[in-house]
Amino acid sequence: MGTSQVLKRVVDALDVETFLLCRDEEEGRALIQSLLKDMGFEDVDVVFAQHVGHGARLRARAYVHRPGDHYGWLEEESS
C-alpha cells in the first residue's frame, strides 16, 4: 500500500516530533513548518516548541482532515 493510500486512512492528523538545530524557538517553528509543507502538508500547526542549547524540541501537527472534510477512509468502508 502506497503512502497516498495510507494517508486516506488517517482520521485527522499526523504528529511529528523532532529536535532541530536552530538559533531560537522562532526559527525552529519556521523550520518545522517548512519541513512539513515540503512534505506536502498545507495545514500545519506547531503544538510545542522549546529551545534548548543549540536547537529546539518541536512537535507539529500536519492535518490531513479537519472536521467536516471529505474523508478518504469513508470511501474505503463503502467499497
BELCOR-V893245 format. One record per residue. N is the residue number from 1. RES is the residue in one small letter. PHI is phi in radians with two decimals (NA if undefined). OMEGA is omega in whole degrees, 0 to 359 (* if undefined). Layout:
{{N/RES/PHI/OMEGA} {N/RES/PHI/OMEGA}}
//
This chain:
{{1/m/NA/182} {2/g/-1.36/182} {3/t/-0.99/182} {4/s/-1.10/177} {5/q/-1.20/179} {6/v/-1.19/179} {7/l/-1.06/177} {8/k/-1.12/181} {9/r/-1.62/178} {10/v/-1.25/183} {11/v/-1.30/183} {12/d/-2.37/188} {13/a/-2.65/172} {14/l/-1.92/176} {15/d/-1.84/180} {16/v/-2.13/177} {17/e/-2.16/182} {18/t/-2.76/173} {19/f/-2.07/181} {20/l/-2.06/173} {21/l/-1.24/181} {22/c/-2.89/181} {23/r/-1.21/186} {24/d/-2.74/182} {25/e/-1.06/181} {26/e/-1.06/178} {27/e/-1.14/178} {28/g/-1.04/178} {29/r/-1.06/180} {30/a/-1.12/181} {31/l/-1.15/181} {32/i/-1.19/176} {33/q/-1.13/178} {34/s/-1.10/180} {35/l/-1.03/183} {36/l/-1.19/176} {37/k/-1.19/175} {38/d/-1.10/179} {39/m/-1.44/176} {40/g/1.80/179} {41/f/-1.63/182} {42/e/-1.64/185} {43/d/-1.82/188} {44/v/-2.27/172} {45/d/-2.16/171} {46/v/-1.57/185} {47/v/-1.76/177} {48/f/-2.73/175} {49/a/-2.61/179} {50/q/-2.49/179} {51/h/-1.36/181} {52/v/-2.46/177} {53/g/1.08/185} {54/h/-1.63/183} {55/g/-2.86/182} {56/a/-2.42/170} {57/r/-1.46/186} {58/l/-2.28/172} {59/r/-2.25/181} {60/a/-2.24/179} {61/r/-2.02/177} {62/a/-1.82/184} {63/y/-1.37/172} {64/v/-1.62/178} {65/h/-2.42/170} {66/r/-1.80/178} {67/p/-0.92/179} {68/g/1.59/178} {69/d/-1.20/171} {70/h/-1.36/185} {71/y/-1.62/178} {72/g/-1.09/182} {73/w/-1.22/175} {74/l/-1.23/177} {75/e/-1.09/180} {76/e/-1.08/181} {77/e/-1.20/183} {78/s/-1.42/181} {79/s/-1.39/*}}
//
